[in-house]
């Protein structure tokens, strides 16, 4: 149980890190925070959830 929670925490932390990194890259290049990239993360979450359920 502890190992599973540790893996879950590391996975969620990695996802948060990737989202923050993409936002900072877009902000650094464009100079404007483009929140439309959140659609891609949402679609990725839906597709990932569908794969887990299948």
Secondary structure as a PSIPRED ss2 file (coil, helix, strand):
# PSIPRED VFORMAT (PSIPRED V4.0)

   1 X C   1.000  0.000  0.000
   2 X H   0.000  1.000  0.000
   3 X H   0.000  1.000  0.000
   4 X H   0.000  1.000  0.000
   5 X H   0.000  1.000  0.000
   6 X H   0.000  1.000  0.000
   7 X H   0.000  1.000  0.000
   8 X H   0.000  1.000  0.000
   9 X H   0.000  1.000  0.000
  10 X H   0.000  1.000  0.000
  11 X H   0.000  1.000  0.000
  12 X H   0.000  1.000  0.000
  13 X H   0.000  1.000  0.000
  14 X H   0.000  1.000  0.000
  15 X H   0.000  1.000  0.000
  16 X H   0.000  1.000  0.000
  17 X H   0.000  1.000  0.000
  18 X H   0.000  1.000  0.000
  19 X H   0.000  1.000  0.000
  20 X H   0.000  1.000  0.000
  21 X H   0.000  1.000  0.000
  22 X H   0.000  1.000  0.000
  23 X H   0.000  1.000  0.000
  24 X H   0.000  1.000  0.000
  25 X H   0.000  1.000  0.000
  26 X H   0.000  1.000  0.000
  27 X H   0.000  1.000  0.000
  28 X H   0.000  1.000  0.000
  29 X H   0.000  1.000  0.000
  30 X H   0.000  1.000  0.000
  31 X C   1.000  0.000  0.000
  32 X C   1.000  0.000  0.000
  33 X C   1.000  0.000  0.000
  34 X C   1.000  0.000  0.000
  35 X H   0.000  1.000  0.000
  36 X H   0.000  1.000  0.000
  37 X H   0.000  1.000  0.000
  38 X H   0.000  1.000  0.000
  39 X H   0.000  1.000  0.000
  40 X H   0.000  1.000  0.000
  41 X H   0.000  1.000  0.000
  42 X H   0.000  1.000  0.000
  43 X H   0.000  1.000  0.000
  44 X H   0.000  1.000  0.000
  45 X H   0.000  1.000  0.000
  46 X H   0.000  1.000  0.000
  47 X H   0.000  1.000  0.000
  48 X H   0.000  1.000  0.000
  49 X H   0.000  1.000  0.000
  50 X H   0.000  1.000  0.000
  51 X H   0.000  1.000  0.000
  52 X H   0.000  1.000  0.000
  53 X H   0.000  1.000  0.000
  54 X C   1.000  0.000  0.000
